[in-house]
Amino acid sequence: MERIRAGRYGKGDFIIADAKDADLSGGILTTGRRRDTEARVTGNRTRAEF
């Protein structure tokens, strides 16, 4: 990590990560659905709403 941060990296210094957690796979959509007063889905909640 020090070499990468310092800009002195080579191809063997990179890390490949693969996350399959539900909270990471959908990005902003994982904040949930916005619903009206009758529980109908009206869109996706923003991060601020979450």
C-alpha distance matrix in Angstrom:
0.0 3.8 5.4 5.1 6.1 8.5 9.8 10.0 8.8 11.2 12.6 11.3 7.6 8.5 9.2 12.8 14.1 17.8 19.5 23.2 24.1 27.1 25.7 22.8 24.7 27.3 25.4 28.0 30.8 29.6 31.1 34.4 37.7 39.9 43.4 46.8 49.4 50.7 47.2 47.0 43.6 43.5 39.9 36.4 35.4 33.1 30.2 32.6 35.2 33.0
3.8 0.0 3.8 5.5 5.2 6.1 8.5 8.4 8.7 11.9 14.2 13.3 9.7 11.4 12.7 16.4 17.8 21.6 23.1 26.9 27.6 30.5 28.9 26.0 28.1 30.4 28.3 30.7 33.6 32.6 33.8 37.2 40.5 42.5 46.1 49.3 51.9 53.4 50.0 49.9 46.4 46.1 42.5 39.0 37.9 35.3 32.3 34.4 37.3 35.2
5.4 3.8 0.0 3.8 5.5 5.1 6.0 4.9 5.1 8.4 11.2 10.8 7.7 9.9 12.3 15.9 18.1 21.8 23.9 27.6 28.8 31.7 30.3 27.2 28.8 31.2 29.2 31.8 34.7 33.9 35.4 38.7 41.8 43.9 47.6 50.8 53.6 54.9 51.6 51.1 47.6 47.2 43.5 40.1 39.3 36.8 34.0 36.2 39.1 37.2
5.1 5.5 3.8 0.0 3.8 5.4 5.1 6.0 5.0 8.2 10.2 10.5 7.0 7.7 10.1 13.3 15.5 19.1 21.1 24.8 26.1 28.7 27.4 24.1 25.6 27.8 25.8 28.3 31.2 30.7 32.1 35.5 38.4 40.6 44.2 47.4 50.3 51.6 48.3 47.7 44.1 43.7 40.0 36.6 35.9 33.4 30.8 33.1 36.0 34.1
6.1 5.2 5.5 3.8 0.0 3.8 5.5 7.7 8.3 11.8 13.9 14.3 10.7 11.1 12.8 15.8 17.3 20.8 22.3 26.0 26.7 29.2 27.3 24.3 26.2 28.0 25.6 27.7 30.9 30.3 31.4 34.9 37.9 39.7 43.4 46.5 49.3 50.8 47.6 47.2 43.7 43.1 39.4 36.0 35.0 32.2 29.4 31.4 34.5 32.8
8.5 6.1 5.1 5.4 3.8 0.0 3.8 5.5 7.8 11.5 14.5 15.0 11.9 13.1 15.5 18.7 20.6 24.1 25.8 29.6 30.4 32.9 31.1 28.0 29.8 31.6 29.2 31.3 34.5 34.0 35.1 38.6 41.5 43.3 47.0 50.0 52.8 54.4 51.3 50.8 47.2 46.5 42.8 39.4 38.4 35.5 32.8 34.7 37.9 36.3
9.8 8.5 6.0 5.1 5.5 3.8 0.0 3.8 5.7 9.1 11.9 13.4 10.7 11.7 14.6 17.5 19.9 23.3 25.4 29.0 30.3 32.7 31.1 27.8 29.1 30.9 28.7 30.9 34.0 33.9 35.1 38.5 41.3 43.1 46.9 49.9 52.9 54.3 51.2 50.4 46.8 46.0 42.2 39.0 38.3 35.5 33.0 35.2 38.3 36.8
10.0 8.4 4.9 6.0 7.7 5.5 3.8 0.0 3.8 7.0 10.5 11.5 9.4 11.5 14.7 17.9 20.7 24.2 26.6 30.3 31.8 34.5 33.2 29.8 31.1 33.2 31.2 33.7 36.6 36.3 37.8 41.1 44.0 46.0 49.7 52.9 55.8 57.1 53.9 53.2 49.5 48.9 45.1 41.9 41.3 38.6 36.1 38.4 41.4 39.7
8.8 8.7 5.1 5.0 8.3 7.8 5.7 3.8 0.0 3.8 6.9 7.9 5.9 7.9 11.4 14.5 17.5 21.0 23.7 27.3 29.1 31.8 30.9 27.4 28.4 30.8 29.1 31.8 34.5 34.2 36.0 39.1 42.0 44.3 47.9 51.2 54.2 55.3 51.9 51.1 47.5 47.0 43.3 40.1 39.7 37.3 34.9 37.4 40.2 38.4
11.2 11.9 8.4 8.2 11.8 11.5 9.1 7.0 3.8 0.0 3.8 5.4 5.4 7.6 11.3 13.9 17.3 20.7 23.7 27.1 29.3 32.2 31.6 28.1 28.7 31.2 29.9 32.9 35.3 35.1 37.2 40.1 42.9 45.4 48.9 52.3 55.4 56.2 52.8 51.9 48.2 47.9 44.2 41.1 41.0 38.8 36.6 39.4 42.0 40.1
12.6 14.2 11.2 10.2 13.9 14.5 11.9 10.5 6.9 3.8 0.0 3.8 5.5 6.2 9.5 11.4 15.1 18.1 21.5 24.7 27.2 30.0 29.8 26.3 26.4 29.1 28.2 31.4 33.5 33.3 35.7 38.5 41.1 43.8 47.3 50.7 53.8 54.4 51.0 49.9 46.3 46.1 42.4 39.4 39.6 37.7 35.7 38.7 41.1 39.0
11.3 13.3 10.8 10.5 14.3 15.0 13.4 11.5 7.9 5.4 3.8 0.0 3.8 5.7 8.4 10.8 14.3 17.5 20.8 23.9 26.4 29.5 29.4 26.1 26.5 29.5 28.7 32.0 34.0 33.4 35.9 38.6 41.5 44.3 47.7 51.2 54.1 54.7 51.2 50.3 46.8 46.9 43.2 40.1 40.2 38.4 36.2 39.3 41.5 39.2
7.6 9.7 7.7 7.0 10.7 11.9 10.7 9.4 5.9 5.4 5.5 3.8 0.0 3.8 6.7 10.0 13.1 16.6 19.5 23.0 25.0 28.1 27.6 24.2 25.1 28.0 26.9 30.0 32.3 31.5 33.7 36.6 39.6 42.3 45.7 49.2 52.1 52.9 49.4 48.7 45.2 45.2 41.5 38.2 38.0 36.0 33.6 36.5 38.9 36.6
8.5 11.4 9.9 7.7 11.1 13.1 11.7 11.5 7.9 7.6 6.2 5.7 3.8 0.0 3.8 6.6 9.8 13.3 16.2 19.7 21.8 24.7 24.3 20.9 21.5 24.3 23.3 26.5 28.7 28.1 30.4 33.2 36.1 38.8 42.2 45.7 48.7 49.4 45.9 45.1 41.5 41.6 37.9 34.7 34.6 32.7 30.5 33.5 35.8 33.5
9.2 12.7 12.3 10.1 12.8 15.5 14.6 14.7 11.4 11.3 9.5 8.4 6.7 3.8 0.0 3.8 6.4 10.0 12.8 16.3 18.3 21.4 21.1 17.9 18.7 21.7 20.9 24.3 26.2 25.3 27.7 30.4 33.5 36.3 39.6 43.2 46.0 46.7 43.1 42.5 39.0 39.2 35.6 32.4 32.3 30.7 28.4 31.5 33.5 31.0
12.8 16.4 15.9 13.3 15.8 18.7 17.5 17.9 14.5 13.9 11.4 10.8 10.0 6.6 3.8 0.0 3.8 6.8 10.1 13.3 15.8 18.8 18.9 15.6 15.8 19.0 18.6 22.2 23.8 23.0 25.7 28.2 31.0 34.0 37.3 40.9 43.8 44.2 40.6 39.8 36.3 36.7 33.1 30.0 30.3 29.0 27.0 30.4 32.1 29.6
14.1 17.8 18.1 15.5 17.3 20.6 19.9 20.7 17.5 17.3 15.1 14.3 13.1 9.8 6.4 3.8 0.0 3.8 6.5 9.9 12.1 15.2 15.4 12.2 12.7 16.1 15.9 19.5 20.9 19.7 22.5 24.9 27.9 31.0 34.1 37.8 40.6 41.0 37.3 36.7 33.3 33.9 30.4 27.2 27.4 26.3 24.3 27.7 29.2 26.4
17.8 21.6 21.8 19.1 20.8 24.1 23.3 24.2 21.0 20.7 18.1 17.5 16.6 13.3 10.0 6.8 3.8 0.0 3.8 6.5 9.4 12.3 13.1 10.1 9.9 13.5 14.1 17.8 18.6 17.4 20.6 22.5 25.4 28.7 31.7 35.3 38.1 38.3 34.6 33.9 30.5 31.4 28.0 24.9 25.5 24.8 23.2 26.8 27.8 25.0
19.5 23.1 23.9 21.1 22.3 25.8 25.4 26.6 23.7 23.7 21.5 20.8 19.5 16.2 12.8 10.1 6.5 3.8 0.0 3.8 5.7 8.8 9.5 6.9 7.2 10.9 11.6 15.2 15.8 14.2 17.3 19.2 22.2 25.5 28.4 32.2 34.8 35.0 31.3 30.8 27.6 28.5 25.3 22.1 22.5 22.0 20.3 23.9 24.7 21.7
23.2 26.9 27.6 24.8 26.0 29.6 29.0 30.3 27.3 27.1 24.7 23.9 23.0 19.7 16.3 13.3 9.9 6.5 3.8 0.0 3.8 6.3 8.5 6.9 6.1 9.8 11.6 15.1 14.7 12.9 16.4 17.6 20.4 24.0 26.6 30.3 32.9 32.7 28.9 28.5 25.4 26.8 23.8 20.8 21.6 21.8 20.5 24.1 24.3 21.3
24.1 27.6 28.8 26.1 26.7 30.4 30.3 31.8 29.1 29.3 27.2 26.4 25.0 21.8 18.3 15.8 12.1 9.4 5.7 3.8 0.0 3.8 5.4 5.4 6.1 9.1 10.7 13.6 13.2 10.6 13.7 15.0 18.2 21.6 24.2 27.9 30.3 30.3 26.5 26.4 23.5 25.0 22.1 19.0 19.3 19.6 18.1 21.6 21.6 18.3
27.1 30.5 31.7 28.7 29.2 32.9 32.7 34.5 31.8 32.2 30.0 29.5 28.1 24.7 21.4 18.8 15.2 12.3 8.8 6.3 3.8 0.0 3.8 5.4 5.3 6.9 9.1 11.4 10.2 7.5 10.9 11.7 14.6 18.2 20.6 24.3 26.7 26.6 22.8 22.6 19.7 21.4 18.6 15.7 16.2 17.1 16.1 19.6 19.1 16.0
25.7 28.9 30.3 27.4 27.3 31.1 31.1 33.2 30.9 31.6 29.8 29.4 27.6 24.3 21.1 18.9 15.4 13.1 9.5 8.5 5.4 3.8 0.0 3.8 5.9 6.6 7.2 9.0 8.8 5.7 8.4 10.2 13.6 16.8 19.6 23.3 25.7 26.1 22.4 22.4 19.4 20.6 17.7 14.3 14.1 14.4 12.9 16.3 16.2 12.9
22.8 26.0 27.2 24.1 24.3 28.0 27.8 29.8 27.4 28.1 26.3 26.1 24.2 20.9 17.9 15.6 12.2 10.1 6.9 6.9 5.4 5.4 3.8 0.0 3.8 5.7 5.7 8.8 9.5 7.6 10.5 12.7 15.9 19.0 22.0 25.7 28.4 28.9 25.3 24.9 21.6 22.3 19.1 15.7 15.7 15.3 13.7 17.3 17.9 15.0
24.7 28.1 28.8 25.6 26.2 29.8 29.1 31.1 28.4 28.7 26.4 26.5 25.1 21.5 18.7 15.8 12.7 9.9 7.2 6.1 6.1 5.3 5.9 3.8 0.0 3.8 5.8 9.3 9.0 8.1 11.6 13.1 15.6 18.9 21.9 25.6 28.5 28.6 24.9 24.1 20.7 21.5 18.2 15.3 16.2 16.2 15.4 19.2 19.4 16.9
27.3 30.4 31.2 27.8 28.0 31.6 30.9 33.2 30.8 31.2 29.1 29.5 28.0 24.3 21.7 19.0 16.1 13.5 10.9 9.8 9.1 6.9 6.6 5.7 3.8 0.0 3.8 6.3 5.4 5.6 9.1 10.2 12.4 15.6 18.6 22.2 25.3 25.5 22.0 20.9 17.4 17.9 14.5 11.6 12.8 13.0 12.9 16.7 16.6 14.5
25.4 28.3 29.2 25.8 25.6 29.2 28.7 31.2 29.1 29.9 28.2 28.7 26.9 23.3 20.9 18.6 15.9 14.1 11.6 11.6 10.7 9.1 7.2 5.7 5.8 3.8 0.0 3.8 5.5 6.0 8.2 10.6 13.0 15.6 19.1 22.5 25.6 26.3 23.0 22.0 18.4 18.4 14.8 11.4 11.8 11.0 10.3 14.1 14.8 12.8
28.0 30.7 31.8 28.3 27.7 31.3 30.9 33.7 31.8 32.9 31.4 32.0 30.0 26.5 24.3 22.2 19.5 17.8 15.2 15.1 13.6 11.4 9.0 8.8 9.3 6.3 3.8 0.0 3.8 5.4 5.9 8.5 10.5 12.5 16.1 19.4 22.5 23.6 20.5 19.6 16.0 15.5 11.9 8.4 8.3 7.2 7.1 10.8 11.3 9.9
30.8 33.6 34.7 31.2 30.9 34.5 34.0 36.6 34.5 35.3 33.5 34.0 32.3 28.7 26.2 23.8 20.9 18.6 15.8 14.7 13.2 10.2 8.8 9.5 9.0 5.4 5.5 3.8 0.0 3.8 5.3 6.1 7.7 10.5 13.8 17.2 20.4 21.0 17.7 16.6 13.0 13.1 9.6 6.4 7.6 8.3 9.2 12.6 12.0 10.5
29.6 32.6 33.9 30.7 30.3 34.0 33.9 36.3 34.2 35.1 33.3 33.4 31.5 28.1 25.3 23.0 19.7 17.4 14.2 12.9 10.6 7.5 5.7 7.6 8.1 5.6 6.0 5.4 3.8 0.0 3.8 5.2 8.3 11.4 14.5 18.1 20.8 21.4 17.9 17.5 14.3 15.1 12.1 8.7 8.7 9.6 9.4 12.8 12.0 9.4
31.1 33.8 35.4 32.1 31.4 35.1 35.1 37.8 36.0 37.2 35.7 35.9 33.7 30.4 27.7 25.7 22.5 20.6 17.3 16.4 13.7 10.9 8.4 10.5 11.6 9.1 8.2 5.9 5.3 3.8 0.0 3.8 7.0 9.1 12.4 15.8 18.4 19.6 16.3 16.3 13.3 13.6 10.9 7.3 5.9 6.8 6.5 9.4 8.3 5.7
34.4 37.2 38.7 35.5 34.9 38.6 38.5 41.1 39.1 40.1 38.5 38.6 36.6 33.2 30.4 28.2 24.9 22.5 19.2 17.6 15.0 11.7 10.2 12.7 13.1 10.2 10.6 8.5 6.1 5.2 3.8 0.0 3.7 6.7 9.4 13.1 15.7 16.3 12.9 12.9 9.9 11.0 8.9 6.0 5.7 8.5 9.5 11.7 9.5 7.6
37.7 40.5 41.8 38.4 37.9 41.5 41.3 44.0 42.0 42.9 41.1 41.5 39.6 36.1 33.5 31.0 27.9 25.4 22.2 20.4 18.2 14.6 13.6 15.9 15.6 12.4 13.0 10.5 7.7 8.3 7.0 3.7 0.0 3.8 6.3 10.0 12.9 13.3 10.0 9.4 6.3 7.4 5.8 4.3 5.5 9.1 11.3 13.0 10.2 9.6
39.9 42.5 43.9 40.6 39.7 43.3 43.1 46.0 44.3 45.4 43.8 44.3 42.3 38.8 36.3 34.0 31.0 28.7 25.5 24.0 21.6 18.2 16.8 19.0 18.9 15.6 15.6 12.5 10.5 11.4 9.1 6.7 3.8 0.0 3.8 6.9 10.1 11.3 8.7 8.3 5.8 5.5 5.1 5.0 5.0 8.7 11.5 12.1 8.8 9.5
43.4 46.1 47.6 44.2 43.4 47.0 46.9 49.7 47.9 48.9 47.3 47.7 45.7 42.2 39.6 37.3 34.1 31.7 28.4 26.6 24.2 20.6 19.6 22.0 21.9 18.6 19.1 16.1 13.8 14.5 12.4 9.4 6.3 3.8 0.0 3.8 6.7 7.5 5.1 5.1 4.4 5.3 7.2 8.5 8.8 12.3 15.0 15.3 11.7 12.5
46.8 49.3 50.8 47.4 46.5 50.0 49.9 52.9 51.2 52.3 50.7 51.2 49.2 45.7 43.2 40.9 37.8 35.3 32.2 30.3 27.9 24.3 23.3 25.7 25.6 22.2 22.5 19.4 17.2 18.1 15.8 13.1 10.0 6.9 3.8 0.0 3.8 5.4 5.2 5.5 6.7 6.5 9.5 11.5 11.6 14.7 17.6 17.2 13.6 15.1
49.4 51.9 53.6 50.3 49.3 52.8 52.9 55.8 54.2 55.4 53.8 54.1 52.1 48.7 46.0 43.8 40.6 38.1 34.8 32.9 30.3 26.7 25.7 28.4 28.5 25.3 25.6 22.5 20.4 20.8 18.4 15.7 12.9 10.1 6.7 3.8 0.0 3.8 5.5 7.5 9.8 10.2 13.2 15.0 14.6 17.7 20.2 19.4 15.7 17.0
50.7 53.4 54.9 51.6 50.8 54.4 54.3 57.1 55.3 56.2 54.4 54.7 52.9 49.4 46.7 44.2 41.0 38.3 35.0 32.7 30.3 26.6 26.1 28.9 28.6 25.5 26.3 23.6 21.0 21.4 19.6 16.3 13.3 11.3 7.5 5.4 3.8 0.0 3.8 5.6 9.0 10.4 13.7 15.8 16.2 19.7 22.3 22.0 18.3 19.2
47.2 50.0 51.6 48.3 47.6 51.3 51.2 53.9 51.9 52.8 51.0 51.2 49.4 45.9 43.1 40.6 37.3 34.6 31.3 28.9 26.5 22.8 22.4 25.3 24.9 22.0 23.0 20.5 17.7 17.9 16.3 12.9 10.0 8.7 5.1 5.2 5.5 3.8 0.0 3.8 6.4 8.8 11.5 13.1 13.6 17.3 19.7 19.9 16.2 16.5
47.0 49.9 51.1 47.7 47.2 50.8 50.4 53.2 51.1 51.9 49.9 50.3 48.7 45.1 42.5 39.8 36.7 33.9 30.8 28.5 26.4 22.6 22.4 24.9 24.1 20.9 22.0 19.6 16.6 17.5 16.3 12.9 9.4 8.3 5.1 5.5 7.5 5.6 3.8 0.0 3.8 6.2 9.3 11.7 13.2 16.8 19.7 20.2 16.8 17.3
43.6 46.4 47.6 44.1 43.7 47.2 46.8 49.5 47.5 48.2 46.3 46.8 45.2 41.5 39.0 36.3 33.3 30.5 27.6 25.4 23.5 19.7 19.4 21.6 20.7 17.4 18.4 16.0 13.0 14.3 13.3 9.9 6.3 5.8 4.4 6.7 9.8 9.0 6.4 3.8 0.0 3.8 5.8 8.1 10.2 13.8 16.7 17.7 14.6 15.0
43.5 46.1 47.2 43.7 43.1 46.5 46.0 48.9 47.0 47.9 46.1 46.9 45.2 41.6 39.2 36.7 33.9 31.4 28.5 26.8 25.0 21.4 20.6 22.3 21.5 17.9 18.4 15.5 13.1 15.1 13.6 11.0 7.4 5.5 5.3 6.5 10.2 10.4 8.8 6.2 3.8 0.0 3.8 7.1 9.2 12.2 15.7 16.3 13.5 14.8
39.9 42.5 43.5 40.0 39.4 42.8 42.2 45.1 43.3 44.2 42.4 43.2 41.5 37.9 35.6 33.1 30.4 28.0 25.3 23.8 22.1 18.6 17.7 19.1 18.2 14.5 14.8 11.9 9.6 12.1 10.9 8.9 5.8 5.1 7.2 9.5 13.2 13.7 11.5 9.3 5.8 3.8 0.0 3.8 6.7 9.4 12.9 14.1 11.9 12.8
36.4 39.0 40.1 36.6 36.0 39.4 39.0 41.9 40.1 41.1 39.4 40.1 38.2 34.7 32.4 30.0 27.2 24.9 22.1 20.8 19.0 15.7 14.3 15.7 15.3 11.6 11.4 8.4 6.4 8.7 7.3 6.0 4.3 5.0 8.5 11.5 15.0 15.8 13.1 11.7 8.1 7.1 3.8 0.0 3.8 6.5 9.5 11.4 9.5 9.8
35.4 37.9 39.3 35.9 35.0 38.4 38.3 41.3 39.7 41.0 39.6 40.2 38.0 34.6 32.3 30.3 27.4 25.5 22.5 21.6 19.3 16.2 14.1 15.7 16.2 12.8 11.8 8.3 7.6 8.7 5.9 5.7 5.5 5.0 8.8 11.6 14.6 16.2 13.6 13.2 10.2 9.2 6.7 3.8 0.0 3.8 6.6 7.9 5.7 6.3
33.1 35.3 36.8 33.4 32.2 35.5 35.5 38.6 37.3 38.8 37.7 38.4 36.0 32.7 30.7 29.0 26.3 24.8 22.0 21.8 19.6 17.1 14.4 15.3 16.2 13.0 11.0 7.2 8.3 9.6 6.8 8.5 9.1 8.7 12.3 14.7 17.7 19.7 17.3 16.8 13.8 12.2 9.4 6.5 3.8 0.0 3.8 5.3 5.1 6.2
30.2 32.3 34.0 30.8 29.4 32.8 33.0 36.1 34.9 36.6 35.7 36.2 33.6 30.5 28.4 27.0 24.3 23.2 20.3 20.5 18.1 16.1 12.9 13.7 15.4 12.9 10.3 7.1 9.2 9.4 6.5 9.5 11.3 11.5 15.0 17.6 20.2 22.3 19.7 19.7 16.7 15.7 12.9 9.5 6.6 3.8 0.0 3.8 5.4 5.0
32.6 34.4 36.2 33.1 31.4 34.7 35.2 38.4 37.4 39.4 38.7 39.3 36.5 33.5 31.5 30.4 27.7 26.8 23.9 24.1 21.6 19.6 16.3 17.3 19.2 16.7 14.1 10.8 12.6 12.8 9.4 11.7 13.0 12.1 15.3 17.2 19.4 22.0 19.9 20.2 17.7 16.3 14.1 11.4 7.9 5.3 3.8 0.0 3.8 5.4
35.2 37.3 39.1 36.0 34.5 37.9 38.3 41.4 40.2 42.0 41.1 41.5 38.9 35.8 33.5 32.1 29.2 27.8 24.7 24.3 21.6 19.1 16.2 17.9 19.4 16.6 14.8 11.3 12.0 12.0 8.3 9.5 10.2 8.8 11.7 13.6 15.7 18.3 16.2 16.8 14.6 13.5 11.9 9.5 5.7 5.1 5.4 3.8 0.0 3.8
33.0 35.2 37.2 34.1 32.8 36.3 36.8 39.7 38.4 40.1 39.0 39.2 36.6 33.5 31.0 29.6 26.4 25.0 21.7 21.3 18.3 16.0 12.9 15.0 16.9 14.5 12.8 9.9 10.5 9.4 5.7 7.6 9.6 9.5 12.5 15.1 17.0 19.2 16.5 17.3 15.0 14.8 12.8 9.8 6.3 6.2 5.0 5.4 3.8 0.0
